[in-house]
């Protein structure tokens, strides 16, 4: 029962994590314009992995996708790849996990097969969570670097003041989603231990000799069996016959024996 509960809870947590990764990747607010020095502005800019958007004070929002791939920074493309890999692994892990649930019986599938599938899905969830956390963290590091570079340029009195960008809501969604996927994968790996069948224990079989009352003693090797009286009897009869027929002579009854 505890294994089934652990599996179901891991499946729910991992599902939330994978769904969060998908939502985070599709969101446009990975970086938002910093309004610390200018809280009142007519234009508010924010960017995502796939497009950049501008929202005006009138409420009109215009988004423009990135029409280039090679023109984007290498780290930006790496973040895209990490998020996509995490989503693909998470979806595959969910499909495998559905068939690995102990409460779902498919044909004559043994517990050992379910244990292997549970472990596989758990590893997939762990890798998916790590990919999501790594991708979001790399993007956050890019934002921090650009933010402080823009701040340094502002304090140096440069004429061209650049817009500074800070963390968007998509980053926090990605961190939480990656953590949920990671926790769900660990729970799934722990549930695998409850599905592994116990190792078969082969008991030693003692084989008794066919003789009766066999006793093994230390020291002079002497074997005693129940057949010894019979063997002695047979041995005595053989000696009597040999005595009668010693040297090839036979003792025939004489005529006085019939008197």
N, C-alpha and C positions, 0 to 999 in steps of 0.2 A: 504493500500500500504506500509506504513512504517513497519507494522508487517511482511509482506512478505520479504521485504529487510533485516530486522533484522534477520529473520530466515535463509535466504540464506547466509548472511555474517557469521552468527554463524556456519552454516554447513561447509562453506569453511575453516574458521579458525580452527574449531575442526578437520576437515579432515587432515589439515596440521599438527596439533599437534599429532594426532594418528599416522600418517605416520612417523613423526619425532621420536616418541617413538619406533616404530618398527626398524627404521634405527639405532637409538642409541643402542638399545639392541643387535642388530646383529653386530655392529662394534667391532673391536678388539682393538682399541686404547682408552681404558678406563684409562689406566695408561701407561706412556711412560718413558723411561730411561732418567734421568736428565744428561745432558751433560755440566753442568756449569763448572765443574773442568776439564773435559776431552772432549773438543769439537771435537777432531779428534780421532775416534775410528773405529776399523774394524768390530765391532758387535754392532748392535742397537737392544735393546729389548723393547717390548711393550706387554701389556696384556689386555685381554678383559674379559667378563663374562663367556665365554665358552672355550677359548683357549689362550695360550700364544705363541707369535711369536718372531722369531729372524731374523733380516735382516742383511746380510753381506754387506761389501763394494763393492763386485762384483755385487750386485743387486739381489742375490739369497735370497729368503725369505722362511723360514721353520716355519710352525705352528704346534703346538701340542695341541690337546684338553685335557681338564681335565678328566682323566679316573676315578676319584673318586668323590663321593659326600660327604661322611661322613668325608673325610680328609680335606675338605675346611673349612675355618672359618665360624662361625655362622652368622656373619654380612654379609659376602659375599653371603651366601645362602639367607639371608633376602633381599638383594638387588635384587637378581634374582627373588624372589617371588614378590616383589613390582612391578618390571617392567612387569612381566607377567600379574599380576592382572590389572595393568593399561592398557595394550594392549587389554586384553579381554573386559574390561568395555568400552574402547573406541570403539572397533568394534561393540559391542552390541548397544552402543549409536548411532553410525552412522546408523545402520539398523533401529532403532526406529525413528530416526530423518528423514529418507527418507520418511516414511509413515506419519510423522507428518507435513510435509511441507504444507503450505496453498495453494501453487500454484499447488499442485498435489491433484486431487480429486479421491478418491477411493470409489466407490459405493455411499452410502448415509451416509457417515461418517459425524457426526455433528462436529461443532467447539469445543464443550466441550470435545469430545474425542480427538481431535487434541491437545487441550490445555493440557490435561493430559499427552499425549505422548510427547509433547514438554518439559514439566517440567521434565518428567522421563529421557529423553535423556540429558537434561541440567545437572541434578544431576549426571548422569553417567560420563559426560565429566569432571565435577568438581572433582569427586573422582579419575578419571583416571589421571588428571593433578597433583593432590596432590600426588598420588602414584609415578608418575615419578619423581617429584621434590624431594620427600622424599628419594627415592632410590638413585638418583644421589648425593644428599647431604650426605647421609650416606657413600657412597663410597668415596666421596671427603674427608670426615672427617677421614676415615681410611688412606687415602694417606698422609694427613697432619701429622697424628700421627706417621706413619712409617718414613716419611721424617725427622722429627725432631729427632726421635730416632736414625736414621742412621747418621745424622749430629753430634749428640752428641758423638756417638761412634767414628766417624772420628777424632774429636777434642781431644778425650781422648788418641789418639795415639795407638789405637788397630791395631793389625797386619792384621786381616781379615777385609778388607774394603768392605762393602756391597754396592750394587748398590742402588742408590736412585731413586725413581719414583715420577713423578709429574703428573699434570693433563693432560689427553689426550683429543683429539678433541671430543670423544664421550660424555664426561661430558657436554660440552657446548651445544652440540646438544640436549642432554636430558633436560637440563635446559630450553632451548628455546622451545622445544616441549611441555614440561609440562606447561609452561606459556601460550602457544597458546591454549592448551586444556582447561586450566582453564578459560581463557578469553572467549573462545567459549561457554563453559558451562554457564557462567554468562549471556552472550548475549542471549542464548537460554531460560534461565529462565525469562529474561526481555521480550522476545517475547511472552512468555506464557500469560502475562497479556493482550496483545492485542487480544488473541483468546478466552478469557473467555467471554461468553455471559453476557449481562447486566442482573442484577437481576430483576425478574418480580415484578412489583409494583402493588399491589392490591389496587384499589381505593375503598373507602368506598361507599356503596350503601345506599341511603336513601329510606326508605319505608314509603309511605304516607298512612294514614288511609283511609278506604273506604268511610268514611263520607265526606261531603262537608263543606268547610269553618270551619274546626276544629281549635279552638284557645285555647292554654294552657296559663293560667294566674296564676300568683303567688298570694298567699294569700288564700282566700276562693276558693276551687276547684270547678269551675263551668265550665261546658262544654256546649258550644253552637253549635248547628248543624242546618243544613238546614231542617232537618226533624221535627223541633219543631212545626211549624204551623200545619202540618198534624197530629202530635200526639195530639195537643190541640184539633183539630177538631174531631178526633176520640174520644178523652176523653169527649168532650161535648156531643156528640151523645150518649155515654154510660150513662151519667148522666141523659139525658132526658128519655131514656128507663127505667133506674132504678126508676125515679120519677113516671113514669106511672104505674110501677108494684111494687110500694112500699107496703110492708107487704103482698105480694102475691095477692093483689087485682088488678083487671083490670077495667079500666073505659070503659064501653060499651056505645055506643051512645043511647041516649034516643029517644023517639018517637017525642019529640019536635024539635030535631035537623033536622028532615027531612022536617019540615015545612018551 
